[in-house]
């Protein structure tokens, strides 16, 4: 089963942009495979402005968030694995979604249903005789 996280990110991003807000992406910069400008990382995290006017070639894929942007006047290709995305929210009002840092969407499994049990028969009563006249 594919992860729900990229679908939520795309939906929240669209909602933020449609409402003329600025989408901010909170990223775990220490996650393996993350390519972000290290000069702007604080406490192992970075907040990226991903509004359409600030980035080029934004791709909100199922495995990565990819785009080009300028940092300090220098162009850079940013690559954020989906597992490194910690939150997506509107800068103006803070509305959005925080994602569980421990959760890895690639291994999401549906809950295991409980084992079906055979219905228990009703308790047996002793036979009784009835006098009919």
Helices and strands as residue ranges (DSSP letters): H 5-18, E 23-28, G 38-40, E 45-49, E 56-60, E 64-71, E 74-81, G 82-84, E 85-90, E 96-98, G 105-107
